[in-house]
Amino acid sequence: MNRETDSSGRFASGTLLLVSLAAVKLLVHLASNAYFNYGFFRDEFYYIACGEHPAWGYVDHPPLAPVLVSLARALFGDSIFSIRLLPALAGALVVFLTGLIARELGGGRFAQALAATAAVVAPIYLVLDTIFSMNAFDLLFWTVGFYLIVLIIKTGREKHWYLLGAVAGIGLMNKISMLWFGFGLLAGVLLSPQRRSLLGKEPWIAALTALVIFLPHVLWQAANGFPTLEFMRNATLYKMVDTPVKSFLADQVILMQPLVFPLCLAGLCYYLFHREGRRYRLLGFHFLAVLAVLLFAGKSKAYYLAPAYPALLASGAVLFERATARKVLERLRPAYLAVIAVGGIVTAPLALPVLPVEKYISYQNSLGIAPGPMEKHEMGKLNQFFADMHGWEEMVAEVARVYNRLSTEEREECLLCFSNYGEAGAVDFLGRKYGLPGAICAHNNYFLWGPGTRSGKVAIVLTGDRRGLETIFEQVEQAGFVRNEYSMPFENLPVFLCRNPRRPLAEIWPGLKHYI
């Protein structure tokens, strides 16, 4: 067998290996979505609602995610399995691309397998790819961006900048945190020999391409008074908890898995100090720049750094392969691969809704791993991620029970009013089987959609603020109660039946705006 044939065979076998690991990742999520899910997640209802109100932007996110959820519904239906299919596919692609990055960095089949396996088992990636949200696609766009950066450096083909610009622009239309990717890229270029690229036209055209793609959202923001800036300011002041540097860094170890995190550190060292890796030093500076921005913010959630790790997983795997190249050390390779795989099996139930709830709580307690709150809310039995998958069916059923007690005339005038987009979105989506009208809500983009056309002489309101209701309506009576022991405590609320508003709702509405 000649060298060319042998190289081709190894390339094909390596690709097959990466496809197999990506398939494992995909099958894990498909099984979880089909058989083990706890229910729809709060934000999924909101993305569905946004998808039914097409626009170039929304108060708290750009337009791509609502487009994607609408596409998923059109192609596959309204089940949890259908709506979560695209993020599962995105997660599988991240696994494949992480292995490809390792290959382009010079890694052999073991390095590719190690990098991809680490991407499969990392708990934060299991979490992000479990539900439909911007975050699964954000992770994918960052990983594609890293792959293109490696190609630019390795091949010298400056035209790859054009693709990078398009990826960055589409990524911005998914989540504005892609700006952190751009900042890291700029810092990496300026601090590395890659700054000579700035003498050419390609990086500038790439930046212009990203701006042009993102421009419709910027114009929408301007036309609506830049609501995202107000949303971010309010969230920082009133919702997000302070994040000490020590806690932020400690959480990185948990999110990436303690057995995988050393690979991330090794990857950073590879870029910054290793003789072969210094060619790609841009990626090391990229990570440090993004980390610095998040630490400086002071209230960044630990998972915000998650999209920056695939480049480190790939380089860390390459460094480990180099370090174990001697025959006496080669036995460490399958051992470490097996250790992180087993570790992934142990930690997976903390990230995936695969255990019955009480067993999950016991399992979490037995491991001594309990994530802290990321927002200023009282916590219940479950962490917020899993708690936000509970209680929606019960809530909608209770609202429907109160609604169906009304006369036909009252039902035609009745408003269903809620304090947050999760409640409103759940009623809009799940309430159809009960014949419920659309919900109104002053939270985030629901505020921009307005109070609707009904008179509001009768309203069903889910809130804990009875006194506030009495300033708006002449008659307020408690007609029900929503309770679920596993949901967030603030969702256990009375259902009020209100009549005879003191002022027209159109007059009250502007003062109810709640961007947070």
N, C-alpha and C positions, 0 to 999 in steps of 0.2 A: 504494500500500500504506500503510495507516494505521500509526501508531506501535505500537498494540497487536499487530497482526498481525506486524510486523517483530520486536518483542520476543519474541513466541511462537516465531517461526522461529529466532531466534538461540538461544533456550533449547533448542529441540529439537535444533538442530545441535550445540550444545555438549554436550548429553547424549549424543548419538550419538558424538561424539568421545571422550568419557570411557568410554563402553561399549567402543569400539574399542580404546582403550589398555588397559583392563582385560582385554579378550580377548587382547591380545598377551601380557600377563603370564601369563594362564592357559595359553595355548598353549605358551609357553616351558617351563613346568613340566610340562605334560602330555607334551610331546615328550621332555623329560629323563627323566621317570619311566618312559616307555614304552620308550625306545630307548637311553639313555645312562647309566643308573644303574650304580653300582658294586656295589650290593647293599643289603640292609637295614642300617640304622643301629642301633648298639648300643641306644639308648634306645627305639627302636620295638619291639624284642622285649619290653622291660619294660612299656611301655604296654599291649601286647597281653596280657601276663600279668596285669597289674592289672585289665584289663577282664574277665578271666575270674574275678576275685575281687571282685565288686561290693562296695563299701563307701562310707561317707561321707567317707573320707579314706585317705591313705597316708602313709608315713613322710616322703616327700620331695615330695609334691604333693597338692593337693586332688583331688576326684573327677571333674571334668568331662572331662578328656582321655581317661581310660579309657572313659568312656561314649561319647565321640565315636568312638574307634577301634573299639569294639564295634559301633557303628551302621554305620560304614563297612564293616566286615567282613560284617555281616548283609546290607547292601544290594548290595555290589559284589564281595565275595570277599576272598581272602587275598593277592592279588598286591601287589607294590610299587606298581604303578599305582593300585590300589584304595585302599590304605591311605594313600597320599599325595595322594589327590584332594581331601580336605577342606582341608588346608593350602594347596593350590594355589588353591582357591576363595576361601579367606580372604585370600590375597595379592591376588587380583584385586579383591576388595571394598575392600581398603585403597587400591589405586590409584584406584578410582572415587571413594571418599570423600575422598581427598586433593584431587582435582579439585573435588569439590562444596564442600569447605571454602573453596577459593580463590574459587569462585563466590559463596558467601555473604559472603565478605570484600569483595566488590565487584569481583572479577577478571573480565575478559572471557574470550573463548574462548582467547586466547593464554595468559593466566595459568593457566587451567584445564589446558590442554595441557601447559604447562611443569611445573606441580606434579605432574600425573599421570605424565609421562614420567620425572621425577626419582625418583618412587616405583617405577617399573618397573625402572630401571637401578641403583639403590642396591645395592651388593654385599651388604650385610648383610640386606637384605630378600629377595634371591635365596636366600641361605643359609637364613634362617629358614623360608621357604616351601617349601624343597626336601624336607624330611623331616617326618614326623609328630612333633610335639612340642607342648608347651604354648605355645611361643614364637610360633608363627604366629597362634594365636588371641589371645594376649596383645596382640600388635600390633594386631589387629583391634578388640579391645575398647577400647584406648586411642584409636584413631582415631575410633570411633563416639562415644566420650566427648568428644573435641575438637569433633566436629561438633555435638553437642548443646550444648556450652558456647557455641559461636558463635551458635547459634540463640537461646539464652537471652538473650545480650547484645544481639543484633541485633533480635529481635522483642519482647523484654520479656515473653514468655509464660513466666511462672514455672512453669507446669505441666510444662514440659520437664524440670524438676528430677526429677520422678517417674521419667521414662524414664532419666535419668542415674543415679539411684539403683539402678534395676533392672540397668542395664548394669554398674555397678560391682560389684553383688552377684554377678552371673553371672561377671564377670571374676575376682572373688576365688575363686570355685569352680573357676576354671581355673588361676590362679597367684597366689600371695599377693603378688607384686610389684605387683599392682594397688593395694596399700597405698601405694606410691610415687605412683601417680596421685592417690590420695586426699589424700596429704600435699601434693602440688603444688597440687591444687585448693584446699585449705584456705589454703595460703600465698597463692595468687593472689587468692582472695576477700578475705582480710584486708588485703592490700597494695594493692588496687585499689578503685575506686568501687563495684565489685560487692558490697562488704561490706554495702551496704544491703539486699541480699537476705536477710541473716541476720535481719532484722526480721520477715520473713514465715515462714510455716510450711513452705513448700515445701522448702527445703534440709534442714530437720531431718527431714521425712518421708522425703526421699531417703536421708539417712544411715541412718535407721531401716530403710528397705526393704533397703538393702545389707546391714545387719547381720542382718536376719531371714533373707535368702537364704543368707548365709554361716554362720549359726548351727549348722546340722547338722554342718558340718566342725569348728567350734570344739568342739562337744560330743564329737565323735569324738576330737579331740586330747586333751581332758580325760580321757576314758575310757581312753585308751591312754598316759597319762603324758606328754603333749605331746612325742611323738617328733620332730616337726619342729624343735623348738628344739634338741634334742640333735644332730640331723643338721646343722643350720646351724652350731652351735658347732664340731663336729668338722671340717666342711668348711673353715671359716675357719682352724682351727688346723693341719690336717694336709694339706689338698688344694690349696687355692687359693693362688696365688702373690701376693706383694705387688705392688701396682700403683701406681707413682709417678704423681703428678698429671700430670707432663709426658708420660709414656707413655700414660696414659688419654686425654688430650686429643689427642695425636698419632694415636692409633688411631681416633679419631672421623673424622678426615679420610679415612683409608683405608676404613673401614667404609661411609661414606656416598658415597665416591668423591671424589677431589680436585676434579673439575670440578663436582660437585654441592654440595660443602660450602659454598662461598661463598654459595649460595642459602640455606642454613640460617642462616648469620650474618646475611644480609640480612633474613631472616624475623624473627630475634630483634630486630634493630634496628627493624624495622617496628612491632612491638608496643610497644617501650619508648620510641621517640623520634619516630616519624612522626606527623604531625598526624592523619591518618585512622586509623592503626593503634592510637593510644593508647586508643581506645574498647575495644579488646580486650587491654589491657595485662595482664589476668589471665593470659593464655596465656604471655606473656613471663616473668612471675614464676613461673608453673608450671614452665617449663623450668628456670629458674635454681634453683628449690628442689629439683627432682629431681636436677639435676646436683650440687648441694651435698651432698645426702645420699649419693650414690654416691662422691663424692670423699672425704667424711669417713670412709666405711667403710674405705677404704684397700686393700681386696682385691676391689673390684667388677670384674667382667669388663667389658670395653669395650662389649660388645653390650647390656649392661643398659640403656643409654640409648637404644637404637634405637627403642623405641616412642614416645619423646617427640618425634621429628622430623617426623611428618606435618604437625603444625600449623605448623612452621617452613617446611617446603617450600611449603605453600600461601601463607603470608604473604610469603615471599621471592619467589615467582612474581608475586604482586600488586605488590610493590614494583618488581620489574624491569619489569613492564608499565607502571607509572606513570612510571618513569625513562626509558623509551624511547618515550614518547607522542609526542614531536616527530617530524615526518616524517623529519628528517635522521638520527634514531637508530633508526627502525623497522627498518632492515636488520639491526640487531644481534639482533633477535628470532629470526628463522629461523636465524641463524648460531649463536647460543648453544644453541638447541634441537638443532641438528644436532651441535654439539660434544659435548653431554652424551650424545646418543644414540650417537654413534660411540665415545665413551669407555665407554659401557655395554657395547657389543659387545666392546671390548678387555678389559674387566675381568670380563665374565661367566664366562669359563672358569675364573677363580679361585674363583668362588662356586658354580658348577654342575658336576656330574660328567659333563661332555660330552666330555672328551678322554681318549684312552687314557692310562693312568697315567704312563708314562714321558714321553709328550708333555706331560702336565700339569706334571710336575716341571721339564722343560726350559723350558716356557713361563713358569712362575713364576720360575725363575732368570733368564730373559732380561729380565723386567720388574723384577727386583730387589725383589720384594715377597714376603716370607716372614713370615707371622704368627708371633709368639712364642707360647710355651706359656702356657696359661691355668691349668694345673694342674701339680702337682709330679710329673710323670712324665717319664721319658726319652722323647725323640722319635725317630721313625724317619724313613723317606724322605718320608712324607707328614705334613701337619699333622693334628692330632687329629680334626678334623671328617671328613676323607676317610678317614683310617686306620680310623676306627670303622665304616666300611662294608666292611671287608675281613676275611677269615679265618674267618667264621662257618661257612660250608659245610664248609670243611676241618676245622674243630674238631669239628663234629658228626659228620662222617664218621669221624674218628679215634676218637672216643668210641664210636660204634656198632661199629667194628671190634673194639675191646677188649671191648665188651659181648657181642658175638655169639660170642666165643671161650669164654664161660662155658657151663657145663652148664645144662640147663633149670632145675634146682633152684636153682642159684646166681643165675640171672637173676631168679627170682621174689623173691629176698631182696635183690638188689643195689640199692644207693643210688647215684645220680649226684650228686656233690657238687662245688660250684663256689664260687669266691671272690667273684664279683661278679654283679650282676643281668644284665649283658649276656650272659655265658656261660650262666647258668641260663635266661634267656629264650630264647636261641637254641636250646638243647636242647629246651625245651618246645615251641617253635614248629616248628623245622626237623626235630626228631628224630622227629616222628610218622611220617614216611615210612619211617623205619628201625625203627619199633616200639619206640622207647625209652620207658621210664617217665618220669614227671615228675622234674624236677630239684629238689634242695634247695640252699639257700644261706642264709647268715646275713647277707647284705647287704641293708640297707634293708627294704623290705616283705616280701621273701622270708623274713626272720627271723620276722615275725609269722605267716606261714603255716605255720611249724613244720617239723619234720623228717619229717613223713609217718608212715605206719604200717608201713613195711617194717622188718625186724629190723636191717638194716645189718651183718649178719655178713660181707657182701661189699660193698665200695664201690669205685667208680671215682671218682678225685679228680683234678682238674686244678689243679695248684699247683706252685710252685717251692720249697716248704718241706717237703722230705722229712723233716727232723728233727722238725718239728712233727707230721707224720703218725705218726712212730714212737712218739710219746708217747701217741697215741690208739689205734693198732692194733698188734697183735703181729706181723703180717706185712705188709711193704710191698715191692712190686716195681714197677719201672718197666716199663710195658707198651706205651708208645707216646710220640709226641711231636707237638705241634701247632706248625706253623711256617707263617708267611706273611710274605713280605718287605715287604708294604705295610701290615700291621696294626700296631697299637701294640706296641712291643717287649715290654711286660709280658704280652702275650697269647701269646707264643711260649714254651710251657711243656710239661713232661713230663706224661704221663698215667700215674697210679699205680693199680695194682690192689692193694687193701688187704683184709685179712681179719682176723677175730677182734678186735673192739674190746675195749679193756681195761676200759671202763665202758659201761653202756647209753647210747645216744645221747641219750635224754631227760635224763640227768644232765649231759651235756656241753653240750647246746644253749644254755642261758642264758648261758654264758660265751663263746659264739662271736659274740654280737651285734655287728654292724658297721654302724653308722649313719654314712655319710659320702658 
